[in-house]
Amino acid sequence: MLVSAKDMLNKARDGKYAVGQFNINNLEWTKAILLTAQECNSPVILGVSEGAGKYMCGFNTVVAMTKGMIDTLGITVPVALHLDHGTYEGAKACINAGFSSIMFDGSHLPFEENFAKTTALVNTCEVLGLSLEAEVGAIGGEEDGVVGMGECADPDECKKIADLGVTMLAAGIGNIHGKYPENWPGLSFETLEKIKAKVGDMPLVLHGGTGIPDDQIKKAISLGVAKINVNTECQLVFQEATRKYIEEGKDRIGKGFDPRKLLAPGFEAIKAKVKEKMELFGSVGKA
């Protein structure tokens, strides 16, 4: 069964740990993350970008696959299926498909438009019992073709969006999607503290979790971050493990070409990376 992210994030905020959102791209990805969450007794959020949803044959397919896996694998930890960086139309499509959590990203829109569209979705999600994430201020890096440079959100704008009654808030604090450049100045804890002062108990979300030093992650959690998104890091370890398997010629030995064997090392690499992140975030044993 899929659940809203609301309870898991409120518990994380109060317990000073964070729940990981791990983006999924296919069956192997989803299975690896669900099994690791169960083994670690950790709540988990499965993130699906609109691009990944399209790749996996649409949001209906993603919901059916995830629900089927939860059932067949005997997953008992809380699992939220969450649209990542959704457009307004994408958010509505995911609500109809049966997602349990939605992110509407209006951060690139004029603030008034972001505010109006977030308001409409707050009402819908509340009626349906879904959690809703909003975003203020562009987060750096590349996400579905949009590139930013680690901007910081305006704390007053954060308060206006938080006051609408969203479940969680993503706000730029110098974080970037993808790999961080050599000259990255680090997270702006000053901005984070100002945002926290304005939004009070609202669980905060840190996007671009790949490549932020562990001590900065821990500090961000201590300052109110309750959800951390990880995507690129899982892709990189999957790629490395798959490359190694082929470079060692294992795909040419016996039935090594079988996709189930070919993708197995990458699958195990994702599991190891997710476990490492759950330990860092402090969510192990918190289900």
N, C-alpha and C positions, 0 to 999 in steps of 0.2 A: 504494500500500500504506500502511496506517495503522500507526504505530509507537507504542510506549509513550513517555511523556514522560521516562522515567528518564535515558537517556543524554544527551538534549539539556539537561536541567536540571543534571546533574552537570558537564557541560562548561561551562555558563553560570556555575555557582558557581565553578569553578576559574578561568575566564577573566574573572571580574568583570564579566559583562554579564547581561542578563535576556532570557528568551524571552517574547514577548507572547502572552497568551491573548486572542483576539478572538472575541466571541460572535457566532454566526450566527443569522439569523432567517428566511432564505429562500434561494432559488437565487442571486440577485444578490449577497447578502452573502457567501455561501460562495465564489462564483467570484471576487469582488473580492479577498478575503483570500488565497486560494490563488495567484492570479496575482501579487499583490504580493510574497508570500513567495518565489515563484520568481524574480521580477525582482530582488529584493534578496538572493537566495541566503541566505535566513534560515530557520532552523527556525521552526515555527509551531504553536500549539495552537488548535484550533477549539473554542470553548466552546458548550455547548448546555444551557440551563436546561430544567427539566422543562416549564415553560410553553411555551417555544419548540419543544420536541420535540413537544408535543401540537399546537401550531399547524401544524407541518410534517408532520402526519399520522402521528406516531409515530416511535419511535427506529429502526425498520427502514427507514423511508423516508429518514431522515437518513443512515444508514450507506450505503445504496445510492446515494444522490445524491452523497455525498462521495467514495466509492470510484470511482464513474463519472467524476466530474470529474477526479480525480487521474490516472486512466487517459487520458481523452480530451484533457486539457490538457497532458499530458506533464510532470506535476509530479514533480520528483526530490528536492526538499528534504524533510527529515523533517516529517511531519504527524501530530499526535496529535489524535484526536477525543475530547473530554473532557466528561463530564457535569459541569455547574456547579451547585454547591449541591444535590446530590442527597439525597433521602430514602433510607432503607435499601431500601425497595421499588423506588424509582427506580434505585438503584445496581444492584440485581439485574437489573432489566429491561434496563438498558444493557449489562451484561455479556453477557446472552443475545442482545442485538441485534448485538453485534460492535464496540462502542466499544473504543478502545485505552487509555483512561484514564478514571478515575472519581474524582469528588469526593463523599465522604460528608460531609455537613454535620450533625454532631450537636451543634453549639455551643450550640443552644438547649435541649438536653436536660440532665437532671441528669448531672454528669460521669461517674458510674458507668455510666450507660446509653450515653453517647457512647463510653466506653472499651470496653464489651462489644461494641457493634455494629461499631466500628472494627476490633477484634480479629478478628471473624468475616470481615470483608471483606479484611483483610490476607492471611489464609490463602488465600482464593479468588483474589485478584489475583496472588498469588505463583505459584500453580500455573499460572495462565493467561498469565502474563507481561505483565500490565497494570500501569500505574502507578496509585497511589492517593494522593489528597490528602485530608487530614483538616483539620478546623478546630477551634480552641479559642478561646473568648471571642467574644461577639457582635461582629460588624463593624457599624458604624453605617449609617444610611440605610435605604432601602427595597429589599428583595429579595423578590419574589413575596409582597408584602403584609406582610412582617415588618419593623417599623421599630426601629432601634437608634440610639444617639447617639455613635458613635465610641469605644466602650469599648476597654479594653486587656486583653489576655489575661494570665492568671497564668503566669509562666515555669515554675513547678513542674508545672502541669497540662500545659504544652507538652512538657516532658521526658517525662512519662508516656506521652503519645500518640506522641511521636517514637520512643520506645524500643520501641514495638510493631512497628516496621519499615515504617512508611508511607514513601512515596517523597518526599513534600513536605508541608509544614505551612503552613496559613494561620492566622495569629494576628493578632488585633486590635491595632493600634498607633495607634489614634486615627483610622484611615481610615474612610471612609463611602462607601456606594454612591450613585451619582447625582451631582447637583450639590452642591457644598460650600456651606454657609451662610457668610454674610459674617463671622461671628464664630468660624469654625473655628480652633482653636488650632494646627493643624499636626500632623505626625506625631510620635509620641513615640519619639525615637531611643533614649532611655534604656531604654524597654521593649524595643525591638528588640535592643539590646546585651545585655540580661539574658537574653532568649530565646535569642539566638545562643550565649551562654556555656553555656546549659543543653543545647542540642540539638546542638552541635558542627557536623558537616558537613551536616546536614540542609538541603536547599534550601528556602528560605522563600518564601512567596507573599504578594504584596501585592494585595489586592482593592480595588476602588474607585479604579482608576487615573485616572479622569476628574477633572481639576481639581486634582490635586496638582502644585504647582510643580515645574518641571524639576530645580531644584537639590536638592529633597527626594527626587525619584525617584532621582537619581544617588547621593545619599548612602545611600539605602536599599539600592541595589545594592551599594555598597561594603561594607555591613554584612551581606551574606549573602542579600539578596532575589534569587532567580533566576527568578522568574515573576511577571509583572505582568498583571493582568486589565483589559481595556478593553472597555467596552460602550456606555455612555451617549454617549461622545464621537462614536462612529461613527453612532449614531442621530441625534444633533443635526446633524451635517454632511449626512447623508442627507436629513433633513427640510428643512434650509435650501436645499439644491440643488433639491429637488423643488418647494418653495414658489416659488423664483425662476423656475423654468421655467414654472410655471403663471401666476404673476403677470405675466410678460412675454408671456403669451398664446401661447407656442410650441405648446401643446397644440391650438391652433385653427388652426394653419398647416399646410396639406397633410395629411400623415398623422401629424402631431405627437401625436395622441391614442393612437397605437399604444403599448401598454405598454412595448415594448422601447425606444422613443424616450423615453417619459415617465420611465422609471426610469434611463435612461443617465446623466444628470448626477449623480444620487445615487450610482450605482455608482462613477463616477469620483471623487466626493468621499470615499467610503469608502477607495478605493485610496490617495488622497493622504494621508489621515489615518493609515492603517496604515503607510505608508512613513515618515511623520514619526515615528511611535512606535517603529518598528524602529530608526531612526537614533538616537533618544534612548536606547533600551534597550541599544544596542550590539550587536544581533544580526545586523546586515547583514554578509554575507560569511562567516557562521559555520556555514553548512550543510555 
